[in-house]
Amino acid sequence: MGIRYLQLKTLLQITFVFILSIGAWTPISVLGEQRKSNSDSSKEIFSGKKKPLIWQRADPWIHRTGKGHYYFTGSVPEFDRIILRESATIEGLTDAQEQVIWRKAQSGPKSANIWAPELHRINNIWYIYFAAGEIDDPFAIRMYVLKNSSADPMEGSWTELGKVKTSRDTFSLDATSFIHRNKRYLIWAQQDNARSYNSGLVISELISPLEVGSREVYISEPLLSWERQGYKVNEGAAVIKRNGKIFITYSASATDHRYAIGLIWANENDDLLDSDSWHKLPEPIFTTNESLIRFGPGHNSFTIAEDGETDIMIYHARDYYKLKGTPLTDGNRHTRYRTITWSSDGYPEFHNGLDD
């Protein structure tokens, strides 16, 4: 697929960073200007708390406004509706009143498996990207968009804008959007034409909320052994710009204890629509850790803490190994969060061996 792996020297440097940490972020439109690397001691940034931020909310997404207000959405166990919460603080989202802003259709498109909503502010309009199937074909998953013109997404009305148009009509989900150098991009997960795997990561320019550009490029495919456990999956992309690079985390394998997070990146001056611009770590950077009661962590998003500086990773995980049913029927994927830091050479540190 043309994705270049690290040169040996760089690989050793980055691997060393992750071994030390043993162990991403806010939508680009919220992060604004890139900041210099910073790092604190683990005692200062990890509290050791185990209580989830939000119970039974998977695929968590937080949008932080320019004024520091937080909006939350995520998948519910019933996969039948889209919800929003709001708070002035991250911790305040735990007890914030939840509002149902949309429910699935009774039949046809968008009538089953309502997955992974994301809230985006594009040209002063609120949009929610989400995936959905049909009650008669639950895994005919495609990407759809809701729209709300109100200043506050908790107010006004949400209307169905339609289906995201891509060149391939295959299993597709987990759309996320970001801006780089005055161009807006969409990244999503989609099955290849040959149907040789479940999903890989695709990038394209976003022409309108429903339309991508003519160049749709796979930038990560599930070719590594850790990405093919149970299912051959790359999904749930999350983007952050730091230190001259575009970093993307993604999740791979079945959504049980084998689910894990990987990392790819491109230099900010490279063509993001060229697969050769993207580099990929050969091993996951955030995984199950039984001693920390963390199983199957994944599908993260990123935000900034109340101080306006500290980078926070929002993710979901279960707190036990043995499923109660199947990965989809076991609804106990809870929203958690943790601080990430940055190495001296500008790469994210996820602290896989430390508690949240």
Summary of the structure (lengths in Angstrom):
residues: 356
radius of gyration: 18.6
end to end distance: 35.2
largest distance: 55.5
contacts: 1194
relative contact order: 0.19
helix: 10%
strand: 45%
